[in-house]
Every structure is written in C-alpha cells, then in structure tokens.
Amino acid sequence: VQLQASGGGSVQPGGSLRLSCAASGVSLGDNAIGWFRQAPGREREAVACISSVDGTTYVADSVKGRFTISRDNAKNTMYLQMNSLKPEDTAVYYCTTSVYWGQGTQVTVSS
C-alpha cells in the first residue's frame, strides 16, 4: 500500500494550493479518508475527512470555508483544495485512510 502526496510548496498569504494523494494497493472509495497537518512544535491535527459510512465531510473550524476535501474514485486519488491560505496554515500535510499514511508534503505560507 502506498499513499503518495504531492502539491505542496511555498505561497503568499491569500494564495491557493491543491494537494493530491494518489493511492495504490488500497481503494480510497471504500475507506474513510482524510488530511492531517503538523506544524513545528505542535501535535498532528485533522484538517478534513470524508466518512466511509455515509460520505459526510468533516472540516476543521480553522479551515472551514477555505479548504475542500474531495476524491476521484476512478483515479484513486484524494485532494485538498486550499484557498485563502494564511501563515498559520504552514505545516506538513499528510493524507491518510486512517490505517495508512502518506509521507507528507510541506506547505509554507509566507510573504
């Protein structure tokens, strides 16, 4: 099983990025999926998730209205669209199926 995250980078405040996470060996459509992040000196926190039971979406209050989680079952890939980025969004972002984790991709928001 492999989750390959990509799309991170450096962006100015107010900018946008789209993270992708391509899965192999596991079907994202059959599992709960999510994005977590970890900033230096802080614990890993959930950003957005999609339930495997009924497809409902959870989005952390800190990113609500700015971030959107989605998945393309045909491509077996999940996404995190991040708009109106803020410096406090700077972190390493991880994709997960709750059992398996990707390697993380760095997002840096700075002027």
Beta strands, then each sheet from edge to edge (+ up, - down):
strand 1: 2-6
strand 2: 9-11
strand 3: 17-24
strand 4: 33-38
strand 5: 45-50
strand 6: 57-59
strand 7: 67-72
strand 8: 77-82
strand 9: 91-96
strand 10: 105-109
sheet 1: 1+ 3- 8+ 7-
sheet 2: 2+ 10+ 9- 4+ 5- 6+
end
